Amino acid sequence: MSQALSKPTQPRDEITPKALFLSRRQFLKAAGLASVGTFLAACAPSTGGSPVPSAFADELTSKEKALSFNNYYEFSLSKTSVKDIAADFSTQPWQVTIDGLVRNPAVLSLEDILASYEQEEHIYRMRCVEGWSMVLPWMGFSLKQLLKAVEPLPEARYVAFQSVLRPEEMPGQQSLDYYPWPYMEGLRLDEAQHDLTILATGLYGEPLAPQNGAPIRLVVPWKYGFKSLKAITHISLVEAQPPTLWNSLAANEYGFYANVNPAVDHPRWSQATEIRIGESERRPTLLFNGYDEVAGLYEGMDLRENF
Ligand code: MTE
């Protein structure tokens, strides 16, 4: 990510695929899931025609790791410190404003959101641009439901997301004073309306912890993790591609699209492989993080240029 973010530390040429391929049943067991309403397809090994390595086992990342190894620059650049520094961050009351090019703008409290949209489990891989990944069981709902309720106007082509601005509680917003806070991200409207794009309010069956983006965050599993903005306060439908924090800081390193793509290296490191947190060997990175069903969104686009 930033100048401050470290390079992956594992040797990248050690790709030793495990001869392991979980069947759907084994996968269910590994994930500890069997309940109705749990979304599994998105994280099941891809069955598309593309050359997906068969050594592709998705076990949940340990809860302990997911809650103690975090990127959240508003609090700290140190992944292992975020948890403690963010511990007292207050997330009540919380409101999300949805406005811009919509017929029905709204200001929703977290309670409104929880009452209006059923929270379901979505198990997704998350691939950070830094070269590590996790498999996480989010609780949440498709963003497209919320977008439908506000009724985008025909001119709306993008969705701009904004995170919370509270320098008095977020030390990183003071020390990183050259960053254009608040954290901002954006998606094309059709990306935002894709079934896989969710707003998450929980993780491992519990409300989101502050370090994971409480009380509500975006999760876009086929894009590098920096697109999945934490602690959302504002969603705006707009006509032009909105500015984003990382793109403003280093446009050649963090593109607007940021689709996971092993063929497009970060200028400072390879994106061909990744280390799954909790494992010791690197594994191949998959185009779109393995979510082939989004390919249709990019037909006719040069994925190398739109990194
Ligand atoms: N959202 C905000 N507001 N601030 C951040 O620093 N970091 C991003 C993303 N969302 C970030 C953010 C990055 S780089 C990643 S990889 C993921 O959050 C990490 O999410 P996690 O800590 O829940 O694993």
Boltz pocket constraint, residues with backbone or C-beta under 6 A from the ligand:
constraints:
  - pocket:
      binder: B
      contacts: [[A, 1], [A, 66], [A, 69], [A, 70], [A, 71], [A, 72], [A, 73], [A, 74], [A, 127], [A, 128], [A, 129], [A, 163], [A, 183], [A, 211], [A, 212], [A, 213], [A, 224], [A, 225], [A, 226], [A, 227], [A, 228], [A, 229], [A, 230], [A, 231]]
      max_distance: 6.0
